[in-house]
Amino acid sequence: MFNILISDPLSEDGIQPLREAPNMNLVIETNLSKEELDDRIGEFDALLVRSQTQVTRELINKATKLKIIGRAGVGVDNIDLDAATENGIIVVNAPNGNTNSAAEHTIAMLMSLSRNIPQAYHALKHKKWDRKKYVGVELKNKTLGVVGLGRIGAEVAFRAKGQRMNVIAYDPFLTKERADKMGIGYGSLEEVIEQADFITVHTPLMKETRHLINAEAFERMKSGVHIINCARGGIIDEDALFDAIVSKKVAGAALDVFEEEPFIDHKLLELPEVVATPHLGASTIEAQEIVAVDVSHDVLSFLNGDVVKNPVNLPSVPSELMHKIEPYFHLAEKLGGFLIDLTKEVAEEINISYSGDLSDMEVAPLTRNTIKGILKRHLGDHVNDVNALYLANKKGIIVNENKTSTTKGFTNLITVEVKSKSGTRKVAGTLLNGFGPRIVKVDEYSVDVTPEGHLVVIQHVDQPGVIGRMGSTIAKHQINIATMQVDRSDIGGNAIMVLTIDKHLEKEALDDLKNLEEIKEVTSIDL
């Protein structure tokens, strides 16, 4: 039974998948104080939030059972991603659910700002009829500068073109080809803010974008520019914006998000040129249901051992590509576990090579699974896909990944090499159609071994009778051999046996095998 805490208000229809799922105990507590949340978080396997709950490092460190944090929305600046990653907790969000809602709100704010609609309505409510005071400007033929052309920014650009605005955008990933296809202009941040009559920001909030629109940026803008922020509070320097409005550099601003919320006592709200709403960008019935549904499904998928669609602290892989590489997950982890047992030492450097069909795929998830298999032997089940690379880096382990189109006799091949104090060991594996995962190389020896169950790797001298004496010794301990693979470097030279046996090889049997004259090394591996 998994315990799931919902600490912020979510759509009831949106969390229905969690209510209907077996083995899920849903707890909804949306008014917990910080102290109450700190005390209770250790009970839960999953936490679902919006923007209200602050998921700090302190809270995460107390969440000893927590496996996943779901953010019903896009921004995750209320979640300490570094702390979550370090603790092996995956964070998922719902990046698509509020796209339409946020884009619509941005256009509503844009039009309200251009025509002074809120101010005029407020005056009318106070029995003042003043048409001259609230003369606005048309959007037609004006230039809208879009800073950040992700999902929402692109939707805003599309809608602005419907208002017959000229659109110019800045985004670090925007190319001329994409801009041409969208029918918009593109330029640097400086070029966009210098040319625009209206500027709307749609970037995430991070170190690089905090106060992206600051006093220096306002200096570059046209006099009489209008500013809209329906993205994240903090992208615009609010004090600098206040000064720019007072100086008449900025004609007006429409703000839905703020550096500190609730935003109810700030000098910006005293300016008649400012239109403000209390973080309503995603506040539609449709959007709140969609984001809750999306994050609920990801939480269910993860707790049931399936792949999530919208990971934040893992690289996202398109679903069609994930379908291709997912069958290799098991193989990659088993290769890592097999090799570190064979090495018997802590890894100092790990080299992972992908060849054949895998050379054309995004293999980062496979690398994480391999590292997970290696580190689990020393660090236990605390290691998972989320924190494997972080822990390797923290331990000073060098990880290298490379690809080659050379098939090496196999349609696909994963080769893992571990360097430790005593030397280098290597294992390679593949997926065989109809037969599943196989270990096909141990060091330079060719084998065909299923990476499951109880294995014994024996390095020995290629001499007559070795296999017989080994079999007799195993039989003496009432151990049955299921399969055996043998290969040698040359006649009478070094050789290898890989056995699959029916039960774990105990120390007494292991020692007896090591005492056989021709046997150099015996390693028991349980996968």
C-alpha positions as CSV (number, residue, x, y, z in Angstrom):
1,M,0.0,0.0,0.0
2,F,1.4,3.4,-1.0
3,N,0.6,6.5,1.0
4,I,0.0,9.6,-1.1
5,L,-0.3,13.1,0.4
6,I,-2.0,15.9,-1.5
7,S,-1.0,19.1,0.3
8,D,-2.5,21.7,-2.0
9,P,-6.0,22.0,-3.5
10,L,-6.3,19.9,-6.6
11,S,-9.3,19.2,-8.9
12,E,-11.4,16.4,-7.5
13,D,-11.9,15.0,-11.1
14,G,-8.2,15.3,-11.6
15,I,-7.2,13.0,-8.7
16,Q,-9.9,10.4,-9.5
17,P,-7.3,8.1,-11.1
18,L,-5.6,8.0,-7.7
19,R,-8.8,7.3,-5.8
20,E,-9.7,4.4,-8.2
21,A,-6.3,2.7,-8.2
22,P,-5.7,-0.3,-5.9
23,N,-3.0,-0.2,-3.2
24,M,-3.1,3.6,-3.0
25,N,-4.0,5.4,0.2
26,L,-4.9,9.0,-0.6
27,V,-4.6,11.6,2.2
28,I,-5.8,15.2,1.4
29,E,-4.5,17.8,3.9
30,T,-4.4,21.2,2.3
31,N,-4.0,23.4,5.4
32,L,-1.0,21.8,7.0
33,S,1.4,24.3,8.7
34,K,5.1,23.9,7.9
35,E,5.6,22.2,11.3
36,E,2.8,19.8,10.7
37,L,4.1,18.9,7.2
38,D,7.6,18.4,8.6
39,D,6.2,16.0,11.2
40,R,4.0,14.0,8.8
41,I,6.1,13.8,5.6
42,G,7.9,10.7,6.7
43,E,4.7,8.7,6.3
44,F,4.3,9.2,2.6
45,D,5.6,7.6,-0.6
46,A,4.3,10.4,-2.9
47,L,3.6,14.1,-2.5
48,L,1.3,16.1,-4.8
49,V,1.5,19.9,-4.7
50,R,0.7,23.0,-6.7
51,S,2.5,26.3,-5.9
52,Q,1.5,26.7,-2.3
53,T,3.5,24.0,-0.6
54,Q,7.3,24.8,-0.3
55,V,9.1,21.5,-0.8
56,T,12.4,22.6,0.7
57,R,15.6,20.6,1.3
58,E,14.8,20.5,5.0
59,L,11.4,18.9,4.2
60,I,12.9,16.4,1.7
61,N,15.5,15.3,4.1
62,K,12.7,14.3,6.5
63,A,10.8,12.5,3.8
64,T,12.4,9.1,4.4
65,K,9.9,7.1,2.4
66,L,9.2,9.7,-0.4
67,K,9.7,8.3,-3.9
68,I,8.0,10.9,-6.1
69,I,6.9,14.5,-6.0
70,G,4.2,15.6,-8.4
71,R,3.7,19.3,-9.3
72,A,0.2,19.9,-10.8
73,G,1.4,22.6,-13.1
74,V,4.6,23.7,-15.0
75,G,6.9,25.7,-12.7
76,V,8.8,23.8,-10.0
77,D,10.5,26.7,-8.3
78,N,8.8,25.8,-5.1
79,I,10.6,22.4,-5.1
80,D,14.3,22.0,-4.3
81,L,15.2,19.9,-7.3
82,D,18.8,19.4,-6.2
83,A,17.7,18.0,-2.9
84,A,15.1,15.7,-4.5
85,T,17.7,14.4,-7.0
86,E,20.3,13.8,-4.3
87,N,17.7,11.8,-2.3
88,G,16.7,9.7,-5.3
89,I,13.2,11.3,-5.5
90,I,11.8,11.9,-8.9
91,V,9.9,15.1,-9.6
92,V,7.2,15.2,-12.3
93,N,5.1,18.0,-13.5
94,A,2.3,18.7,-16.0
95,P,3.8,20.9,-18.7
96,N,1.0,20.7,-21.2
97,G,-2.2,21.0,-19.1
98,N,-2.3,24.7,-18.6
99,T,-0.8,25.8,-22.0
100,N,-4.1,27.0,-23.4
101,S,-5.3,28.6,-20.2
102,A,-2.0,30.5,-19.7
103,A,-1.9,31.7,-23.3
104,E,-5.5,32.9,-23.1
105,H,-4.9,34.8,-19.9
106,T,-1.8,36.5,-21.4
107,I,-3.9,37.7,-24.4
108,A,-6.6,38.8,-22.0
109,M,-4.1,40.8,-20.0
110,L,-2.6,42.2,-23.2
111,M,-5.9,43.5,-24.4
112,S,-7.0,44.8,-21.0
113,L,-3.7,46.7,-20.8
114,S,-4.0,48.2,-24.3
115,R,-7.6,49.4,-23.7
116,N,-7.5,50.3,-20.0
117,I,-10.4,48.0,-19.4
118,P,-9.9,47.4,-15.6
119,Q,-9.2,51.0,-14.9
120,A,-12.3,52.2,-16.8
121,Y,-14.5,49.6,-15.2
122,H,-13.2,50.7,-11.7
123,A,-14.0,54.3,-12.5
124,L,-17.5,53.5,-13.7
125,K,-18.1,51.5,-10.6
126,H,-17.3,54.7,-8.7
127,K,-19.8,56.6,-10.8
128,K,-17.1,58.3,-13.0
129,W,-17.7,58.6,-16.7
130,D,-14.4,59.6,-18.3
131,R,-13.9,58.5,-21.9
132,K,-10.9,60.8,-22.6
133,K,-8.9,59.5,-19.7
134,Y,-9.1,55.9,-20.8
135,V,-8.2,56.2,-24.5
136,G,-6.2,53.1,-25.5
137,V,-4.1,51.9,-28.3
138,E,-4.8,49.3,-31.0
139,L,-2.8,46.1,-31.2
140,K,-3.0,45.9,-35.0
141,N,0.4,46.5,-36.6
142,K,2.1,46.9,-33.2
143,T,5.1,44.7,-32.5
144,L,4.8,42.0,-29.7
145,G,8.1,40.9,-28.3
146,V,7.9,37.3,-26.9
147,V,10.7,36.4,-24.6
148,G,10.7,32.6,-24.3
149,L,9.1,30.6,-27.1
150,G,8.2,27.4,-25.4
151,R,4.7,25.9,-25.5
152,I,2.9,28.9,-23.9
153,G,5.1,31.5,-25.7
154,A,4.3,29.9,-29.0
155,E,0.6,29.9,-28.3
156,V,0.7,33.6,-27.4
157,A,2.6,34.3,-30.6
158,F,0.0,32.4,-32.6
159,R,-2.9,34.3,-31.0
160,A,-1.2,37.7,-31.4
161,K,-0.8,37.1,-35.1
162,G,-4.6,36.7,-35.1
163,Q,-4.8,40.3,-33.8
164,R,-2.6,41.2,-36.8
165,M,0.3,42.1,-34.6
166,N,3.9,41.8,-35.8
167,V,5.6,39.2,-33.6
168,I,9.3,39.0,-32.8
169,A,10.7,36.4,-30.4
170,Y,13.8,35.5,-28.4
171,D,14.5,32.0,-27.2
172,P,18.0,30.4,-26.9
173,F,16.7,27.4,-28.9
174,L,14.8,29.3,-31.6
175,T,16.2,28.9,-35.1
176,K,15.5,31.0,-38.2
177,E,13.9,28.0,-39.8
178,R,11.4,27.6,-37.0
179,A,10.7,31.3,-36.8
180,D,10.0,31.4,-40.6
181,K,7.7,28.5,-40.3
182,M,5.7,30.2,-37.6
183,G,5.7,33.5,-39.6
184,I,7.4,35.5,-36.9
185,G,10.7,37.4,-36.6
186,Y,13.5,36.4,-34.2
187,G,16.5,38.0,-32.6
188,S,18.6,38.3,-29.5
189,L,17.1,39.4,-26.2
190,E,18.4,42.9,-26.8
191,E,17.0,43.1,-30.3
192,V,13.6,41.9,-29.2
193,I,13.1,44.3,-26.3
194,E,14.4,47.2,-28.4
195,Q,11.9,46.7,-31.2
196,A,8.8,45.7,-29.3
197,D,5.8,47.9,-28.4
198,F,4.5,45.2,-26.1
199,I,6.7,42.6,-24.3
200,T,5.5,39.4,-22.8
201,V,7.8,37.0,-20.9
202,H,7.4,33.2,-21.0
203,T,10.6,31.8,-19.6
204,P,11.1,29.5,-16.6
205,L,12.4,31.1,-13.4
206,M,16.0,30.0,-12.7
207,K,19.2,31.6,-11.9
208,E,19.8,32.8,-15.4
209,T,16.4,34.3,-15.8
210,R,15.8,36.0,-12.5
211,H,15.5,39.7,-13.1
212,L,16.1,39.1,-16.8
213,I,14.0,42.2,-17.4
214,N,15.8,44.7,-15.2
215,A,16.7,48.4,-15.1
216,E,19.3,48.0,-17.9
217,A,16.7,46.2,-20.1
218,F,14.1,48.9,-19.5
219,E,16.7,51.5,-20.7
220,R,16.9,49.6,-24.0
221,M,13.2,49.6,-24.6
222,K,11.1,52.1,-26.6
223,S,9.4,54.8,-24.6
224,G,5.8,53.9,-24.0
225,V,6.3,50.2,-24.1
226,H,3.8,47.8,-22.3
227,I,5.0,44.9,-20.2
228,I,3.1,41.6,-19.5
229,N,4.2,38.8,-17.2
230,C,2.0,35.7,-16.8
231,A,4.9,33.3,-16.5
232,R,6.8,33.4,-13.2
233,G,7.3,36.1,-10.6
234,G,11.0,37.2,-10.5
235,I,11.6,37.3,-14.2
236,I,10.9,41.0,-14.0
237,D,12.7,43.2,-11.4
238,E,9.6,44.7,-9.8
239,D,11.4,47.7,-8.3
240,A,13.0,48.5,-11.7
241,L,9.5,48.2,-13.3
242,F,8.1,50.6,-10.8
243,D,10.8,53.2,-11.6
244,A,10.3,52.7,-15.3
245,I,6.5,53.3,-15.0
246,V,7.0,56.4,-12.8
247,S,9.5,57.8,-15.3
248,K,7.0,57.1,-18.2
249,K,9.5,54.8,-20.0
250,V,6.9,52.1,-19.5
251,A,3.3,53.0,-20.3
252,G,1.8,50.2,-18.4
253,A,2.2,46.7,-17.1
254,A,-0.1,43.7,-16.7
255,L,1.1,41.2,-14.0
256,D,-0.3,37.9,-13.0
257,V,2.7,36.6,-11.1
258,F,5.0,38.2,-8.5
259,E,8.2,37.6,-6.6
260,E,6.4,37.2,-3.3
261,E,2.9,35.9,-3.2
262,P,0.3,36.8,-2.0
263,F,1.1,40.2,-3.7
264,I,-1.2,42.6,-1.9
265,D,1.0,45.3,-0.4
266,H,3.4,46.6,-3.0
267,K,4.0,50.0,-4.5
268,L,3.3,48.7,-8.0
269,L,-0.4,48.2,-7.1
270,E,-0.6,51.9,-6.3
271,L,0.1,52.9,-9.9
272,P,-2.9,53.4,-12.1
273,E,-0.9,52.0,-15.1
274,V,-0.7,48.6,-13.6
275,V,-3.2,45.8,-14.2
276,A,-2.9,42.8,-11.9
277,T,-4.5,39.5,-11.2
278,P,-3.7,37.0,-8.4
279,H,-1.8,34.3,-10.3
280,L,-4.8,33.2,-12.4
281,G,-2.9,32.0,-15.5
282,A,-3.7,28.3,-14.9
283,S,-7.0,29.0,-13.0
284,T,-9.5,27.6,-15.4
285,I,-11.7,24.5,-14.6
286,E,-10.3,22.8,-17.6
287,A,-6.6,23.5,-16.9
288,Q,-6.8,22.5,-13.2
289,E,-8.4,19.2,-14.1
290,I,-5.9,18.4,-16.9
291,V,-2.8,19.1,-14.8
292,A,-4.2,17.1,-11.9
293,V,-5.0,14.2,-14.2
294,D,-1.6,14.3,-15.9
295,V,0.4,14.3,-12.7
296,S,-1.9,11.7,-11.1
297,H,-1.2,9.3,-14.0
298,D,2.6,9.9,-13.7
299,V,2.6,9.2,-10.0
300,L,0.6,6.0,-10.5
301,S,2.9,4.9,-13.3
302,F,6.0,5.5,-11.2
303,L,4.7,3.7,-8.1
304,N,3.6,0.8,-10.3
305,G,7.1,0.5,-11.7
306,D,6.3,2.1,-15.1
307,V,7.9,5.0,-17.0
308,V,6.7,8.5,-16.3
309,K,5.9,11.0,-19.1
310,N,7.0,14.3,-17.6
311,P,10.1,13.9,-15.4
312,V,11.7,17.2,-14.4
313,N,14.9,16.0,-12.8
314,L,15.5,13.3,-15.5
315,P,16.1,14.0,-19.2
316,S,12.8,13.5,-21.0
317,V,12.7,10.9,-23.7
318,P,10.0,11.0,-26.4
319,S,7.5,8.1,-26.0
320,E,8.3,6.6,-29.4
321,L,12.0,6.4,-28.5
322,M,11.3,5.2,-24.9
323,H,9.4,2.3,-26.5
324,K,12.6,1.3,-28.3
325,I,15.1,1.6,-25.5
326,E,12.9,0.4,-22.6
327,P,13.6,-3.3,-23.3
328,Y,17.3,-2.6,-22.7
329,F,16.7,-1.2,-19.2
330,H,16.9,-4.6,-17.5
331,L,20.0,-5.7,-19.5
332,A,21.9,-2.5,-18.6
333,E,21.3,-2.8,-14.9
334,K,22.2,-6.5,-14.8
335,L,25.4,-5.8,-16.8
336,G,26.4,-3.2,-14.1
337,G,25.6,-5.5,-11.2
338,F,27.4,-8.5,-12.8
339,L,30.5,-6.5,-13.6
340,I,30.9,-4.9,-10.2
341,D,30.6,-8.3,-8.5
342,L,33.2,-9.6,-10.9
343,T,35.5,-6.7,-10.1
344,K,35.1,-7.1,-6.4
345,E,36.2,-3.5,-5.9
346,V,34.9,0.0,-5.9
347,A,34.8,1.5,-9.4
348,E,37.1,4.4,-10.2
349,E,36.1,4.9,-13.8
350,I,33.1,3.5,-15.8
351,N,33.1,3.4,-19.6
352,I,29.9,2.4,-21.4
353,S,29.8,1.8,-25.1
354,Y,26.8,1.4,-27.3
355,S,27.1,-0.1,-30.8
356,G,24.8,-1.2,-33.6
357,D,21.2,0.0,-33.5
358,L,21.8,1.6,-30.1
359,S,24.2,4.1,-31.6
360,D,21.3,6.0,-33.2
361,M,19.2,6.2,-30.0
362,E,19.1,8.4,-26.9
363,V,20.9,6.1,-24.4
364,A,21.1,8.3,-21.3
365,P,18.4,6.3,-19.5
366,L,20.5,3.1,-20.2
367,T,23.6,4.7,-18.8
368,R,21.7,5.6,-15.6
369,N,20.5,2.0,-15.3
370,T,24.0,0.7,-15.8
371,I,25.4,3.0,-13.1
372,K,22.5,2.1,-10.8
373,G,23.4,-1.6,-11.2
374,I,27.0,-0.9,-10.3
375,L,26.5,1.4,-7.3
376,K,23.7,-0.7,-5.8
377,R,26.3,-3.3,-4.8
378,H,27.9,-0.8,-2.4
379,L,25.2,1.8,-1.7
380,G,22.1,-0.4,-1.6
381,D,18.6,0.3,-2.8
382,H,19.0,4.0,-2.1
383,V,20.5,4.2,-5.6
384,N,17.9,4.7,-8.4
385,D,17.6,6.2,-11.9
386,V,17.2,9.7,-10.5
387,N,20.4,9.9,-8.3
388,A,22.7,7.3,-9.9
389,L,24.8,9.8,-11.9
390,Y,24.8,12.3,-9.0
391,L,26.0,9.7,-6.6
392,A,28.7,8.5,-9.0
393,N,29.9,12.1,-9.4
394,K,29.8,12.6,-5.6
395,K,32.0,9.5,-5.1
396,G,34.5,10.8,-7.7
397,I,33.7,8.1,-10.2
398,I,34.4,9.1,-13.8
399,V,31.6,8.1,-16.2
400,N,32.2,8.0,-20.0
401,E,29.6,7.2,-22.6
402,N,30.3,6.6,-26.3
403,K,28.6,5.2,-29.4
404,T,29.8,3.4,-32.5
405,S,27.9,2.2,-35.5
406,T,30.2,-0.9,-35.7
407,T,28.0,-3.9,-35.1
408,K,30.7,-6.2,-33.7
409,G,28.7,-9.2,-34.8
410,F,25.5,-8.1,-33.0
411,T,22.5,-6.0,-34.0
412,N,22.9,-4.2,-30.7
413,L,25.5,-4.3,-28.0
414,I,26.2,-2.7,-24.6
415,T,29.8,-2.9,-23.4
416,V,30.6,-1.9,-19.8
417,E,34.1,-1.5,-18.6
418,V,35.1,-0.8,-15.0
419,K,38.5,0.4,-13.9
420,S,39.4,-0.1,-10.3
421,K,42.6,-0.1,-8.3
422,S,43.5,-3.7,-9.4
423,G,42.8,-3.2,-13.1
424,T,40.1,-3.3,-15.7
425,R,37.2,-5.7,-16.2
426,K,34.7,-5.7,-19.0
427,V,31.3,-7.3,-19.8
428,A,29.1,-7.0,-22.9
429,G,25.4,-7.8,-23.4
430,T,22.8,-7.8,-26.1
431,L,19.1,-8.5,-26.6
432,L,18.5,-11.6,-28.8
433,N,15.2,-11.7,-30.7
434,G,12.9,-14.2,-29.0
435,F,15.5,-15.0,-26.3
436,G,15.8,-11.8,-24.3
437,P,18.9,-10.3,-22.6
438,R,22.2,-12.2,-22.9
439,I,25.8,-11.7,-21.6
440,V,27.9,-12.4,-24.6
441,K,31.4,-11.3,-23.5
442,V,33.2,-11.5,-20.2
443,D,36.5,-9.7,-20.5
444,E,37.7,-11.0,-23.9
445,Y,35.9,-14.4,-23.6
446,S,32.8,-15.2,-25.6
447,V,29.8,-16.7,-23.7
448,D,26.0,-16.9,-23.9
449,V,24.5,-16.4,-20.5
450,T,21.2,-15.2,-19.3
451,P,21.8,-12.4,-16.7
452,E,19.5,-13.9,-14.1
453,G,19.7,-16.0,-10.9
454,H,22.7,-17.6,-9.3
455,L,25.9,-17.4,-11.5
456,V,29.5,-18.6,-10.9
457,V,32.4,-17.2,-12.9
458,I,35.5,-19.4,-12.9
459,Q,38.8,-18.4,-14.4
460,H,41.1,-21.3,-14.9
461,V,43.8,-22.9,-17.0
462,D,42.7,-24.8,-20.0
463,Q,43.7,-28.4,-18.9
464,P,41.9,-31.8,-19.3
465,G,39.8,-32.7,-16.3
466,V,39.3,-29.2,-14.9
467,I,35.6,-29.2,-15.8
468,G,35.1,-32.7,-14.3
469,R,36.8,-31.8,-11.0
470,M,34.8,-28.6,-10.9
471,G,31.6,-30.5,-11.4
472,S,32.4,-33.1,-8.7
473,T,33.2,-30.3,-6.2
474,I,29.9,-28.6,-7.0
475,A,28.0,-31.9,-6.7
476,K,29.6,-32.6,-3.3
477,H,27.8,-29.5,-2.0
478,Q,24.4,-30.7,-3.5
479,I,24.4,-27.9,-6.0
480,N,22.9,-28.5,-9.5
481,I,24.4,-26.9,-12.6
482,A,21.7,-25.6,-14.9
483,T,23.9,-24.2,-17.7
484,M,27.6,-23.9,-18.5
485,Q,29.5,-21.7,-20.9
486,V,33.2,-22.2,-21.6
487,D,35.7,-20.3,-23.6
488,R,39.5,-20.0,-23.8
489,S,42.2,-17.7,-25.1
490,D,44.2,-20.6,-26.7
491,I,44.9,-24.3,-26.2
492,G,46.3,-24.8,-22.7
493,G,46.1,-21.1,-21.9
494,N,43.7,-19.1,-19.8
495,A,40.0,-20.0,-19.9
496,I,36.7,-19.1,-18.4
497,M,33.6,-21.0,-17.2
498,V,30.3,-19.3,-16.5
499,L,27.8,-21.5,-14.6
500,T,24.1,-21.0,-13.8
501,I,23.3,-22.9,-10.7
502,D,20.1,-23.6,-8.8
503,K,21.0,-21.9,-5.5
504,H,23.5,-19.5,-4.0
505,L,27.1,-20.7,-3.8
506,E,27.9,-20.8,-0.1
507,K,31.4,-19.9,1.2
508,E,32.4,-23.5,1.9
509,A,31.7,-24.5,-1.7
510,L,33.4,-21.4,-3.0
511,D,36.6,-22.1,-1.0
512,D,36.7,-25.7,-2.2
513,L,36.5,-24.6,-5.8
514,K,39.3,-22.0,-5.2
515,N,41.5,-24.8,-3.8
516,L,41.4,-26.8,-7.1
517,E,44.9,-26.6,-8.7
518,E,44.0,-25.2,-12.1
519,I,41.4,-22.7,-10.9
520,K,42.7,-19.1,-10.5
521,E,39.6,-17.2,-9.4
522,V,36.0,-18.0,-8.5
523,T,33.3,-15.4,-8.2
524,S,29.7,-16.0,-7.1
525,I,27.2,-13.5,-8.5
526,D,23.5,-13.3,-7.7
527,L,21.4,-11.3,-10.1
